[in-house]
Every structure is written in C-alpha cells, then in structure tokens.
Amino acid sequence: MKKLATLLAVSLIALAGAAAAQADKKAAPAAAPAKKEAPAPAAAEKKVELMDINTASEKELATLKGVGEVRAKAIVKGRPYKGKNELLDKKIVPENVYNDIKELIIAKQPEKKEEPKKEEKPKKDDKAKK
C-alpha cells in the first residue's frame, strides 16, 4: 500500500511539473512581440519616393517592375498625363503591371505660369471720339 501511495504521489508531482513547463512555454511567445516593436519604426521611416511619369526619363521608367524599354518609350510618348490611371485607360500598360507600379508612380501637373497681360490697344473708334 505504501508503494502504491508513493507511486501515486510521484505521478502527481510529475504531472504538475509537466503542466508548469507547458504554461511557461505558452507565456513566452506572448512576451516576444514586445521585443519586435523596434523594427516597425525603422520601416515607417523608410519612405519611397514616387516617380513622376510626366518627367521621368525612359531609363528611370524602365526600372519599374513590368516596364521595360518599350513600355517606357510608350509612356514618354503619351505625355502629359492628367493622372497615373491614364496609363491603364490609354492601354499603355496592362492592368497587372499597373497594379504593381501604381503605388510607386505619380502624375504631377506642371505649374501654370502666369503670362504677362498685354496692354489693350485703343480701338479706332476711341481715337475718333477724342
């Protein structure tokens, strides 16, 4: 009877130890995400500069995914663009290529320069009245 009681006690202690070890393993992953917060700000600091399809060179445009020399020439030939979606609307690039590059491009509009106002010349009728 003592042997049975001892065996039972040892089994309970072993089960309790195994349960405690599993609880520690489950708790460890919960603490791990706190350590992974440091890389997130580094990713936020990295900003991608958008490529302007109205001013970029053929060489620059050819570096975009899915845009080679031929499509780059077509993009330059179709300028100016009012919006980047015109690449798709004018069928210069297929939809799958547009979806790959749409977050990397922009179509800036040129700033309008104010032309100096021309002085109005007096009309012939105005000269006659004076």
Secondary structure in CASP SS format (residue, H / E / C, confidence):
PFRMAT SS
TARGET T0000
AUTHOR 0000-0000-0000
METHOD secondary structure of the structure
MODEL  1
M C 1.00
K H 1.00
K H 1.00
L H 1.00
A H 1.00
T H 1.00
L H 1.00
L H 1.00
A H 1.00
V H 1.00
S H 1.00
L H 1.00
I H 1.00
A H 1.00
L H 1.00
A H 1.00
G H 1.00
A H 1.00
A H 1.00
A H 1.00
A H 1.00
Q H 1.00
A H 1.00
D H 1.00
K H 1.00
K H 1.00
A H 1.00
A H 1.00
P H 1.00
A H 1.00
A H 1.00
A H 1.00
P H 1.00
A H 1.00
K H 1.00
K C 1.00
E C 1.00
A C 1.00
P H 1.00
A H 1.00
P H 1.00
A H 1.00
A H 1.00
A H 1.00
E H 1.00
K C 1.00
K C 1.00
V C 1.00
E C 1.00
L C 1.00
M E 1.00
D E 1.00
I C 1.00
N C 1.00
T C 1.00
A C 1.00
S C 1.00
E H 1.00
K H 1.00
E H 1.00
L H 1.00
A H 1.00
T C 1.00
L C 1.00
K C 1.00
G C 1.00
V C 1.00
G C 1.00
E H 1.00
V H 1.00
R H 1.00
A H 1.00
K H 1.00
A H 1.00
I H 1.00
V H 1.00
K H 1.00
G C 1.00
R C 1.00
P C 1.00
Y C 1.00
K C 1.00
G C 1.00
K C 1.00
N C 1.00
E H 1.00
L H 1.00
L H 1.00
D H 1.00
K C 1.00
K C 1.00
I C 1.00
V C 1.00
P C 1.00
E H 1.00
N H 1.00
V H 1.00
Y H 1.00
N H 1.00
D H 1.00
I H 1.00
K C 1.00
E C 1.00
L C 1.00
I E 1.00
I E 1.00
A C 1.00
K C 1.00
Q C 1.00
P C 1.00
E C 1.00
K C 1.00
K C 1.00
E C 1.00
E C 1.00
P C 1.00
K C 1.00
K C 1.00
E C 1.00
E C 1.00
K C 1.00
P C 1.00
K C 1.00
K H 1.00
D H 1.00
D H 1.00
K H 1.00
A H 1.00
K H 1.00
K C 1.00
END
